[in-house]
């Protein structure tokens, strides 16, 4: 009996030691994986920044070159499809100038080193045109908003948003205002100055409302670079990626990654891929928050399959 007991104790010690070794090995592997993900991401995000700078140069110089050659067009770009959209006046203009416009765009891309893109055209005469009176009013309001922005920037309020609504109100939101700022004489004087600015530019009657930017609006704005990075970097890393969405309401923040992963978990190695995507998105958020010094908020990552159903882990 003693020999049997001794043998059992030795076996138990061996199993315990083996489990400890496996646990240490697992922790070491997890640490190595985390470091590898971080290293890959840091490099990828630096490449993304360089690519964005190159894209900005490409669009700016292409627009100038097109304008200098007499082509009054608009340029847009879709990051996920890497598609340049050229907005033209009408079909007749497109038929007469398409080849020359494409040539200018391709030459500029080659000069800057911008690659892997396609060019599409959007004909604007498919959309209802504004009346002459409406167009004049739109241009006037754009001038007024620019004047207000410059005025507020001079007074030390560069972080603002300006909008109008159907009630003939100009709504101005400022970030960093004191809690009682909305009731102060300073705000009343500022509203009067803005009223005078509007009257000097137009005979339209607007009510100016200045308010503190809400905490939720500030948070949403701060998180936009992080959300953009999630979309960009996940698209670059995973061929299964097909789209991105998010929602701050209701809380916590929902980060939705759309994939072409089949619905059935028994097909292929979907569990492993879901874990990889989730871990990658977590690391993107961590790195971008540190870079931008943004406070952490609760969030959840939702992975959807090719049928847009949430994949439960």
C-alpha atoms as one frame of an Amber mdcrd trajectory, in Angstrom:
protein
   0.000   0.000   0.000   2.827   2.354   0.828   4.503   1.697  -2.533   1.253
   2.378  -4.378   0.733   5.630  -2.450   4.318   6.707  -3.088   3.906   5.986
  -6.793   0.664   7.996  -6.869   2.339  10.999  -5.193   5.243  10.878  -7.676
   2.774  10.704 -10.585   0.808  13.647  -9.163   4.008  15.699  -8.864   4.929
  14.891 -12.462   1.474  15.949 -13.708   1.592  19.174 -11.650   5.078  19.992
 -12.910   3.988  19.288 -16.488   0.983  21.592 -16.101   3.219  24.353 -14.722
   5.620  23.961 -17.645   2.724  24.026 -20.127   1.262  27.113 -18.420   4.609
  28.915 -18.544   5.021  27.887 -22.173   1.495  29.115 -22.955   2.121  32.464
 -21.249   5.400  32.843 -23.121   3.693  32.035 -26.430   0.916  34.560 -25.706
   3.532  37.189 -24.884   5.418  36.494 -28.112   2.163  36.651 -30.114   1.223
  39.989 -28.543   4.651  41.440 -29.311   4.450  40.159 -32.884   0.989  41.686
 -33.385   2.157  45.016 -31.963   5.279  45.052 -34.133   3.240  44.250 -37.251
   0.662  46.900 -36.423   3.156  49.664 -35.671   4.810  49.079 -39.040   1.461
  48.878 -40.839   0.127  52.091 -39.290   3.292  53.966 -40.246   2.813  52.733
 -43.800  -0.817  53.887 -43.680   0.238  57.389 -42.590   2.734  57.589 -45.455
   0.082  56.350 -47.901  -2.424  58.954 -46.670   0.118  61.709 -47.174   0.786
  60.427 -50.685  -2.977  60.283 -51.371  -3.445  63.857 -50.175  -0.684  65.040
 -52.520  -2.157  63.038 -55.386  -5.678  64.459 -54.984  -4.518  68.047 -54.343
  -2.098  68.156 -57.294  -4.489  66.307 -59.607  -7.294  68.767 -58.800  -4.979
  71.730 -59.459  -3.672  70.255 -62.718  -7.194  69.512 -63.944  -8.355  73.019
 -63.014  -5.314  74.612 -64.712  -6.232  72.729 -67.880  -9.783  74.013 -67.788
 -11.486  70.909 -66.385 -13.897  71.997 -63.642 -14.416  68.674 -61.876 -14.539
  67.301 -58.346 -12.418  64.457 -57.010 -13.286  61.912 -54.338 -11.624  58.757
 -53.064 -12.888  55.534 -51.462 -10.232  53.935 -49.231 -11.713  50.443 -49.108
 -12.212  50.159 -52.893  -9.221  52.425 -53.687 -11.435  54.163 -56.181 -11.007
  57.722 -57.502 -14.365  59.293 -58.377 -14.369  62.194 -60.837 -17.496  64.352
 -60.639 -18.320  65.929 -64.025 -20.971  68.408 -65.123 -22.885  66.321 -67.677
 -22.637  63.450 -70.153 -21.591  65.678 -73.042 -18.678  67.060 -70.997 -17.650
  63.533 -70.011 -17.692  62.204 -73.583 -15.602  65.139 -74.828 -13.001  65.123
 -72.035 -12.847  61.680 -70.416  -9.593  60.574 -72.076  -7.722  63.795 -71.236
  -8.964  63.793 -67.622  -7.844  60.189 -67.128  -4.463  60.981 -68.681  -3.855
  63.863 -66.250  -4.855  61.707 -63.266  -2.637  58.777 -64.307   0.344  61.055
 -65.027   0.021  62.678 -61.605  -0.270  59.264 -59.908   2.903  58.066 -61.640
   4.753  61.261 -60.678   3.823  60.905 -56.989   4.078  57.123 -56.862   0.425
  56.501 -56.033  -0.567  52.995 -57.158  -3.332  50.382 -57.186  -6.389  52.530
 -57.844  -9.264  52.726 -60.320 -11.026  55.744 -61.823 -14.811  56.136 -62.107
 -16.912  59.071 -63.272 -20.029  60.510 -61.644 -22.280  62.614 -63.888 -23.867
  65.377 -61.814 -26.687  66.182 -64.224 -28.376  63.043 -62.908 -29.090  65.045
 -59.747 -31.567  67.947 -59.476 -29.764  71.286 -59.750 -30.305  74.089 -57.243
 -32.211  77.131 -58.415 -30.190  80.285 -58.960 -31.692  81.810 -55.801 -30.922
  78.700 -53.696 -27.374  78.525 -55.039 -26.801  82.192 -54.196 -28.161  81.639
 -50.670 -25.904  78.588 -50.215 -22.828  80.538 -51.305 -23.756  83.433 -49.004
 -24.131  81.122 -46.008 -20.769  79.493 -46.758 -19.171  82.952 -46.658 -20.927
  83.723 -43.369 -19.755  80.460 -41.794 -16.177  81.136 -42.916 -16.376  84.627
 -41.389 -17.706  83.228 -38.097 -14.991  80.535 -38.008 -12.251  83.125 -38.536
 -13.768  85.415 -35.892 -13.981  82.663 -33.273 -10.472  81.449 -34.060  -9.125
  84.973 -33.484 -10.855  84.999 -30.085  -9.235  81.709 -29.072 -12.060  79.277
 -29.871 -10.672  77.168 -32.747 -12.416  73.922 -31.743 -15.961  74.550 -32.941
 -18.730  73.236 -35.153 -21.164  75.499 -37.001 -24.455  74.421 -38.554 -27.822
  75.811 -39.609 -31.311  74.362 -39.359 -34.756  74.871 -40.854 -35.713  77.229
 -37.993 -33.313  79.885 -39.308 -30.874  79.246 -36.480 -27.101  79.203 -36.609
 -25.909  76.690 -34.026 -22.358  77.071 -32.722 -20.833  74.406 -30.472 -17.568
  75.122 -28.662 -15.263  72.690 -26.964 -13.621  73.594 -23.641 -16.240  76.126
 -22.546 -16.827  76.672 -18.844 -20.077  75.297 -17.434 -21.515  78.790 -16.891
 -20.141  80.218 -20.131 -23.553  80.059 -21.805 -25.013  82.523 -19.271 -22.144
  85.026 -19.331 -21.946  88.537 -20.779 -19.019  87.294 -22.850 -21.270  84.942
 -24.789 -23.930  87.630 -25.248 -21.340  90.017 -26.696 -20.047  87.263 -28.975
 -23.551  86.522 -30.268 -24.038  90.226 -31.051 -20.780  90.358 -32.992 -21.819
  87.301 -34.987 -25.260  88.847 -35.639 -23.519  91.919 -37.048 -21.292  89.722
 -39.202 -24.324  87.986 -40.690 -26.154  91.277 -41.326 -23.094  92.728 -43.054
 -23.031  89.787 -45.487 -26.721  89.041 -46.040 -30.216  90.301 -45.315 -31.234
  86.889 -43.986 -32.493  86.816 -40.403 -30.892  84.147 -38.246 -30.893  83.483
 -34.517 -27.426  82.676 -33.192 -27.189  80.033 -30.469 -23.854  79.286 -28.796
 -23.574  76.265 -26.558 -20.981  74.022 -25.005 -20.115  70.963 -27.036 -21.511
  67.899 -25.301 -19.220  65.324 -23.731 -20.646  62.641 -26.025 -19.942  64.768
 -29.120 -16.364  65.392 -27.944 -15.892  61.667 -27.284 -17.267  60.746 -30.708
 -14.921  63.226 -32.370 -11.893  62.013 -30.409 -12.537  58.388 -31.346 -12.842
  59.015 -35.092  -9.080  58.479 -35.783  -9.240  55.207 -33.823 -12.295  54.013
 -35.730 -10.655  54.923 -39.040  -7.546  52.970 -38.039  -9.656  49.907 -37.185
 -11.258  49.953 -40.630  -8.000  50.593 -42.492  -5.748  48.170 -40.660  -8.249
  45.301 -40.433  -8.927  45.630 -44.151  -5.187  45.433 -44.867  -4.584  42.431
 -42.601  -7.554  40.086 -43.160  -8.878  38.889 -46.509 -12.070  37.884 -44.644
 -12.843  41.573 -43.931 -15.709  43.079 -45.956 -16.865  46.091 -43.984 -16.967
  48.089 -40.754 -19.563  49.850 -38.633 -19.800  51.291 -35.126 -22.339  52.726
 -32.729 -21.907  54.770 -29.550 -25.590  54.395 -28.713 -26.501  52.431 -26.745
 -23.352  52.108 -24.670 -20.898  50.472 -24.611 -19.336  51.430 -27.951 -20.078
  48.669 -30.455 -17.310  47.978 -32.963 -18.723  45.812 -35.744 -16.422  43.922
 -38.108 -18.222  42.460 -41.117 -16.582  39.379 -42.595 -17.174  36.746 -45.259
 -16.655  33.982 -42.687 -19.310  31.250 -43.213 -22.179  31.011 -40.752 -21.258
  27.550 -39.551 -18.467  27.349 -36.973 -17.752  23.835 -38.215 -16.561  25.150
 -41.560 -12.787  25.632 -41.694 -11.074  27.239 -38.720 -13.470  30.125 -38.081
 -12.988  30.230 -34.292  -9.267  30.817 -34.703  -9.844  33.538 -37.308 -12.431
  35.298 -35.135  -9.980  35.333 -32.220  -7.243  36.709 -34.477  -9.459  39.541
 -35.730 -10.658  40.397 -32.220  -7.110  40.430 -30.841  -5.934  42.586 -33.741
  -8.713  45.157 -33.232  -7.982  45.273 -29.481  -4.338  46.057 -30.216  -5.246
  48.767 -32.764  -7.403  50.485 -30.150  -4.675  50.229 -27.511  -1.956  51.682
 -29.756  -4.078  54.528 -31.143  -5.377  55.507 -27.702  -1.812  55.735 -26.419
  -0.735  57.730 -29.467  -3.611  60.221 -29.153  -3.749  60.246 -25.310  -7.462
  59.417 -25.341  -9.225  58.160 -22.243 -10.330  54.528 -22.322 -14.045  53.831
 -22.628 -15.964  50.513 -22.517 -16.400  48.835 -25.897 -17.291  45.481 -27.377
 -16.142  43.912 -30.636 -18.830  42.213 -32.691 -17.848  39.933 -35.565 -20.505
  39.325 -38.223 -20.515  36.449 -40.707 -21.138  36.651 -44.466 -24.905  36.755
 -43.781 -24.510  39.679 -41.343 -25.292  37.510 -38.341 -23.263  37.986 -35.166
 -20.823  35.149 -34.573 -21.040  34.103 -30.932 -17.758  32.977 -29.399
